Amino acid sequence: MAHADLGKYRPYIIIGFIILFTLLAFWTRGIPSEGLVTADGVNLLENDAWYNIRLIEQTVANFPATPGSTR
């Protein structure tokens, strides 16, 4: 077997790895969304999500004064 010179293929290998990891990241990001949105609406699974939604609702309802401000 002849020793292959991989130096000339190095840019293609790097681009291939970047594409591979990008696709893996998008695939991993899409996994949890299957059970998150249902026919009834958004399924908030933890308390932190409920807390953030409540903060947004209160900020929109009382705009000049945000939750936690003294004004």
N, CA and C atoms as an extended XYZ file, in Angstrom:
213
Properties=species:S:1:pos:R:3:atomname:S:1:resname:S:1:resid:I:1 pbc="F F F"
N         0.820       -1.182        0.000 N   MET     1
C         0.000        0.000        0.000 CA  MET     1
C         0.865        1.247        0.000 C   MET     1
N         0.430        2.208       -0.729 N   ALA     2
C         1.163        3.469       -0.794 CA  ALA     2
C         0.664        4.393        0.313 C   ALA     2
N         1.598        5.146        0.855 N   HIS     3
C         1.250        6.107        1.908 CA  HIS     3
C         0.555        7.309        1.278 C   HIS     3
N        -0.665        7.576        1.686 N   ALA     4
C        -1.433        8.684        1.111 CA  ALA     4
C        -1.037        9.987        1.789 C   ALA     4
N        -0.892       11.018        0.991 N   ASP     5
C        -0.573       12.341        1.515 CA  ASP     5
C        -1.887       13.040        1.862 C   ASP     5
N        -2.221       13.075        3.156 N   LEU     6
C        -3.479       13.667        3.597 CA  LEU     6
C        -3.416       15.185        3.690 C   LEU     6
N        -2.248       15.766        3.522 N   GLY     7
C        -2.096       17.212        3.624 CA  GLY     7
C        -2.917       17.964        2.593 C   GLY     7
N        -3.016       17.404        1.402 N   LYS     8
C        -3.770       18.106        0.370 CA  LYS     8
C        -5.280       17.951        0.565 C   LYS     8
N        -5.699       16.978        1.373 N   TYR     9
C        -7.117       16.783        1.653 CA  TYR     9
C        -7.560       17.436        2.965 C   TYR     9
N        -6.628       18.062        3.667 N   ARG    10
C        -6.918       18.626        4.980 CA  ARG    10
C        -8.088       19.627        4.985 C   ARG    10
N        -8.167       20.587        4.057 N   PRO    11
C        -9.318       21.507        4.072 CA  PRO    11
C       -10.656       20.786        3.892 C   PRO    11
N       -10.683       19.767        3.062 N   TYR    12
C       -11.921       19.017        2.839 CA  TYR    12
C       -12.315       18.212        4.076 C   TYR    12
N       -11.327       17.683        4.764 N   ILE    13
C       -11.591       16.939        5.991 CA  ILE    13
C       -12.150       17.871        7.062 C   ILE    13
N       -11.571       19.065        7.198 N   ILE    14
C       -12.039       20.029        8.194 CA  ILE    14
C       -13.462       20.476        7.869 C   ILE    14
N       -13.719       20.787        6.601 N   ILE    15
C       -15.075       21.192        6.203 CA  ILE    15
C       -16.067       20.052        6.441 C   ILE    15
N       -15.653       18.830        6.178 N   GLY    16
C       -16.511       17.670        6.433 CA  GLY    16
C       -16.861       17.524        7.903 C   GLY    16
N       -15.872       17.720        8.780 N   PHE    17
C       -16.142       17.644       10.214 CA  PHE    17
C       -17.052       18.774       10.672 C   PHE    17
N       -16.859       19.970       10.130 N   ILE    18
C       -17.722       21.097       10.495 CA  ILE    18
C       -19.169       20.810       10.088 C   ILE    18
N       -19.355       20.306        8.889 N   ILE    19
C       -20.705       19.963        8.436 CA  ILE    19
C       -21.302       18.852        9.285 C   ILE    19
N       -20.500       17.842        9.596 N   LEU    20
C       -20.976       16.732       10.421 CA  LEU    20
C       -21.428       17.216       11.796 C   LEU    20
N       -20.608       18.038       12.461 N   PHE    21
C       -20.957       18.514       13.793 CA  PHE    21
C       -22.125       19.496       13.766 C   PHE    21
N       -22.243       20.270       12.680 N   THR    22
C       -23.390       21.171       12.543 CA  THR    22
C       -24.682       20.379       12.408 C   THR    22
N       -24.676       19.358       11.575 N   LEU    23
C       -25.867       18.512       11.428 CA  LEU    23
C       -26.196       17.790       12.725 C   LEU    23
N       -25.182       17.327       13.430 N   LEU    24
C       -25.398       16.672       14.720 CA  LEU    24
C       -26.007       17.641       15.730 C   LEU    24
N       -25.553       18.891       15.729 N   ALA    25
C       -26.096       19.895       16.648 CA  ALA    25
C       -27.556       20.188       16.335 C   ALA    25
N       -27.896       20.342       15.046 N   PHE    26
C       -29.287       20.585       14.677 CA  PHE    26
C       -30.172       19.391       15.018 C   PHE    26
N       -29.678       18.182       14.794 N   TRP    27
C       -30.445       16.986       15.116 CA  TRP    27
C       -30.679       16.891       16.623 C   TRP    27
N       -29.633       17.148       17.404 N   THR    28
C       -29.756       17.092       18.859 CA  THR    28
C       -30.718       18.157       19.365 C   THR    28
N       -30.689       19.330       18.777 N   ARG    29
C       -31.572       20.419       19.188 CA  ARG    29
C       -33.027       20.103       18.874 C   ARG    29
N       -33.277       19.346       17.836 N   GLY    30
C       -34.641       19.027       17.433 CA  GLY    30
C       -35.284       17.906       18.211 C   GLY    30
N       -34.522       17.114       18.927 N   ILE    31
C       -35.072       15.969       19.658 CA  ILE    31
C       -36.091       16.378       20.730 C   ILE    31
N       -35.787       17.316       21.632 N   PRO    32
C       -36.739       17.624       22.705 CA  PRO    32
C       -38.022       18.299       22.230 C   PRO    32
N       -38.067       18.839       21.037 N   SER    33
C       -39.244       19.571       20.593 CA  SER    33
C       -40.421       18.659       20.265 C   SER    33
N       -40.197       17.365       20.168 N   GLU    34
C       -41.287       16.451       19.832 CA  GLU    34
C       -42.378       16.453       20.893 C   GLU    34
N       -42.028       16.444       22.157 N   GLY    35
C       -43.017       16.422       23.231 CA  GLY    35
C       -43.322       17.788       23.804 C   GLY    35
N       -42.673       18.809       23.288 N   LEU    36
C       -42.843       20.144       23.848 CA  LEU    36
C       -44.110       20.822       23.357 C   LEU    36
N       -44.402       20.719       22.083 N   VAL    37
C       -45.591       21.346       21.516 CA  VAL    37
C       -46.619       20.265       21.243 C   VAL    37
N       -47.795       20.396       21.861 N   THR    38
C       -48.875       19.430       21.680 CA  THR    38
C       -50.075       20.130       21.070 C   THR    38
N       -51.154       19.384       20.860 N   ALA    39
C       -52.384       19.968       20.310 CA  ALA    39
C       -53.004       20.963       21.290 C   ALA    39
N       -52.745       20.783       22.593 N   ASP    40
C       -53.295       21.681       23.613 CA  ASP    40
C       -52.478       22.950       23.782 C   ASP    40
N       -51.297       22.991       23.236 N   GLY    41
C       -50.429       24.161       23.360 CA  GLY    41
C       -49.021       23.740       23.734 C   GLY    41
N       -48.288       24.660       24.328 N   VAL    42
C       -46.912       24.394       24.725 CA  VAL    42
C       -46.913       23.690       26.077 C   VAL    42
N       -46.179       22.604       26.177 N   ASN    43
C       -46.085       21.827       27.406 CA  ASN    43
C       -44.843       22.268       28.173 C   ASN    43
N       -45.026       23.126       29.168 N   LEU    44
C       -43.894       23.601       29.966 CA  LEU    44
C       -43.599       22.566       31.045 C   LEU    44
N       -42.415       21.996       30.996 N   LEU    45
C       -42.107       20.834       31.814 CA  LEU    45
C       -41.545       21.159       33.189 C   LEU    45
N       -40.898       22.289       33.352 N   GLU    46
C       -40.258       22.593       34.627 CA  GLU    46
C       -40.735       23.933       35.167 C   GLU    46
N       -40.454       24.178       36.438 N   ASN    47
C       -40.883       25.413       37.078 CA  ASN    47
C       -40.216       26.647       36.480 C   ASN    47
N       -38.997       26.519       36.014 N   ASP    48
C       -38.279       27.656       35.472 CA  ASP    48
C       -38.994       28.235       34.253 C   ASP    48
N       -39.541       27.374       33.422 N   ALA    49
C       -40.271       27.845       32.246 CA  ALA    49
C       -41.528       28.605       32.655 C   ALA    49
N       -42.235       28.106       33.649 N   TRP    50
C       -43.427       28.797       34.139 CA  TRP    50
C       -43.053       30.151       34.739 C   TRP    50
N       -41.971       30.213       35.457 N   TYR    51
C       -41.519       31.464       36.070 CA  TYR    51
C       -41.195       32.506       34.999 C   TYR    51
N       -40.487       32.101       33.951 N   ASN    52
C       -40.132       33.043       32.891 CA  ASN    52
C       -41.362       33.523       32.131 C   ASN    52
N       -42.324       32.636       31.875 N   ILE    53
C       -43.564       33.048       31.214 CA  ILE    53
C       -44.315       34.039       32.085 C   ILE    53
N       -44.359       33.789       33.388 N   ARG    54
C       -45.046       34.705       34.315 CA  ARG    54
C       -44.357       36.076       34.332 C   ARG    54
N       -43.031       36.109       34.322 N   LEU    55
C       -42.313       37.382       34.273 CA  LEU    55
C       -42.636       38.161       32.995 C   LEU    55
N       -42.705       37.462       31.880 N   ILE    56
C       -43.026       38.117       30.613 CA  ILE    56
C       -44.448       38.661       30.645 C   ILE    56
N       -45.394       37.879       31.160 N   GLU    57
C       -46.778       38.344       31.245 CA  GLU    57
C       -46.890       39.580       32.121 C   GLU    57
N       -46.207       39.586       33.263 N   GLN    58
C       -46.274       40.736       34.166 CA  GLN    58
C       -45.585       41.963       33.585 C   GLN    58
N       -44.506       41.756       32.866 N   THR    59
C       -43.809       42.877       32.242 CA  THR    59
C       -44.676       43.511       31.157 C   THR    59
N       -45.354       42.688       30.369 N   VAL    60
C       -46.214       43.211       29.310 CA  VAL    60
C       -47.432       43.913       29.907 C   VAL    60
N       -48.007       43.350       30.961 N   ALA    61
C       -49.202       43.940       31.564 CA  ALA    61
C       -48.905       45.255       32.282 C   ALA    61
N       -47.750       45.389       32.904 N   ASN    62
C       -47.384       46.578       33.677 CA  ASN    62
C       -46.117       47.184       33.103 C   ASN    62
N       -46.151       47.591       31.835 N   PHE    63
C       -44.918       47.895       31.117 CA  PHE    63
C       -43.960       48.881       31.768 C   PHE    63
N       -44.361       50.073       32.156 N   PRO    64
C       -43.303       50.952       32.679 CA  PRO    64
C       -42.627       50.384       33.923 C   PRO    64
N       -43.371       49.677       34.731 N   ALA    65
C       -42.797       49.073       35.925 CA  ALA    65
C       -42.597       47.585       35.661 C   ALA    65
N       -41.374       47.133       35.772 N   THR    66
C       -41.101       45.719       35.571 CA  THR    66
C       -41.168       44.983       36.906 C   THR    66
N       -41.378       43.669       36.895 N   PRO    67
C       -41.389       42.922       38.160 CA  PRO    67
C       -40.061       43.078       38.897 C   PRO    67
N       -40.141       43.414       40.145 N   GLY    68
C       -38.954       43.588       40.953 CA  GLY    68
C       -38.487       45.018       41.052 C   GLY    68
N       -39.075       45.912       40.252 N   SER    69
C       -38.681       47.318       40.350 CA  SER    69
C       -39.509       48.015       41.422 C   SER    69
N       -39.032       49.115       41.913 N   THR    70
C       -39.717       49.825       42.993 CA  THR    70
C       -40.549       51.009       42.482 C   THR    70
N       -40.626       51.177       41.200 N   ARG    71
C       -41.408       52.290       40.654 CA  ARG    71
C       -42.860       51.960       40.551 C   ARG    71
